[in-house]
Amino acid sequence: MDEVYETFFANELKRIEKNQQTRVLRTFHGPNKAYANIEGKESLLFSSNHYLGLGTDKDVQKGAIDAIEQYGAGSGGSRLTTGNSLLHQQLEEAIAKFKGTENALLFSSGFLANVGVISSIMGKGDIIFSDEYNHASIIDGCRLSKARTVIYKHCDLQSLETALQTEKTDGKKLIVTDGVFSMDGDVAPLREIQLIARKYGALLMVDDAHGTGVIGNHGKGSANYFGVENIDITVGTLSKAIGAEGGFVAGSNLLIHYLKNRARTFIFQTSLSPGVVGAALAAIQKIESTPQIVEKLQWNSAYMRRRLREEGFHVLEGVTAIIPLIIGKAEEALQFSKLLEEEGVFAPAIRPPTVPEGTSRIRITVMATHTKEQIEQVVQIFVQAAKKMKLYRTIPR
Ligand SMILES: Cc1ncc(COP(=O)(O)O)c(C=O)c1O
């Protein structure tokens, strides 16, 4: 490699290191379970997105194995060529039924669903109104679309409405928000946002990656949680509560037909492999047939929040499985996480640029498979770590 580029990489990495933002991979020697083997050590896992524990559910695993036996390891092509199987269609039907929409469309990931949807619908002359804490894939979709993006304050209806009043266009308008915010675990006020979208003639897109399988009746997601219907575009992922992999869009027949013809991340990509499709299908069936799993997750989340608050931590009221403990500086959050790990709890520090400067945190996530005793044990370890760092009270959000 030319020396110029070596210098570039080395300097950039030095800058990242100086800001305490270097990222390194941690290696799991087994699945994401309540107790997980991380680099040879059994740790209590309180940071996985497998909220329902379905990745290790026997029926879900059987769904994957059966699918591989019937359809093979890979899908063989894009959906529009040779990669469309009966299984893909069954999963789309199951997602549409679960989300209460006319239709659904699979993507290879939630990231690619967001990028594909936004960039295929919005373009030059259009305006996107995007919550400041939206996921990176929404941000990248906005950038790729070439539409003007107006950022409104996090979950702030006044800020959103003012933006819609002041930013004028003859083109299309899209309001896009996470349903459940991935780093804060709060839920967007979808009823009010939908009213604003209708008032100003904007499309509404909700990314429900962390709401699906978690909140609402039977885990049907954020819109269901508020009793809101007819969200124009719902994006979701199969990689979190569903315990498999892949993304989806749920909406009208017209929208789905359009995306099949316009979304480049759908058209030009090999379709999901049968194993993950079979697993996701079995997982959705499991959620529908065993509502106790979602109820257990909701109970565990509430219990964890209550216990942390009782111990003096600043934890916002909430209903999701994501509980942020805001520490502040990146190095403090790293140290906190290290102390947790020494005591057998795996909950990594989340730092800028993933979260705003000064709000580095431990992003605790709860799973349905955690026991009450494990939650209690972890809360005590948090208390000890906070005492050691004299951070007994974390920062209010
Ligand atoms: C809010 C949100 N949207 C989209 C994604 C991307 O989903 P996937 O992991 O399926 O690409 C994530 C996951 O990191 C997320 O948190």
PDBQT file of the ligand as one rigid body, heavy atoms in Angstrom, charges set to zero:
ROOT
HETATM    1  C1  LIG A 401     -33.394   1.244  15.106  1.00  0.00    +0.000 C 
HETATM    2  C2  LIG A 401     -32.659   0.267  14.238  1.00  0.00    +0.000 A 
HETATM    3  N1  LIG A 401     -32.981   0.202  12.938  1.00  0.00    +0.000 NA
HETATM    4  C3  LIG A 401     -32.363  -0.650  12.108  1.00  0.00    +0.000 A 
HETATM    5  C4  LIG A 401     -31.370  -1.489  12.562  1.00  0.00    +0.000 A 
HETATM    6  C5  LIG A 401     -30.691  -2.392  11.599  1.00  0.00    +0.000 C 
HETATM    7  O1  LIG A 401     -31.247  -3.672  11.670  1.00  0.00    +0.000 OA
HETATM    8  P1  LIG A 401     -30.371  -4.926  11.191  1.00  0.00    +0.000 P 
HETATM    9  O2  LIG A 401     -29.496  -5.291  12.311  1.00  0.00    +0.000 OA
HETATM   10  O3  LIG A 401     -31.392  -5.955  10.851  1.00  0.00    +0.000 OA
HETATM   11  O4  LIG A 401     -29.612  -4.476  10.005  1.00  0.00    +0.000 OA
HETATM   12  C6  LIG A 401     -31.023  -1.471  13.901  1.00  0.00    +0.000 A 
HETATM   13  C7  LIG A 401     -30.007  -2.410  14.424  1.00  0.00    +0.000 C 
HETATM   14  O5  LIG A 401     -28.930  -2.163  14.729  1.00  0.00    +0.000 OA
HETATM   15  C8  LIG A 401     -31.656  -0.548  14.756  1.00  0.00    +0.000 A 
HETATM   16  O6  LIG A 401     -31.305  -0.453  16.035  1.00  0.00    +0.000 OA
ENDROOT
TORSDOF 0
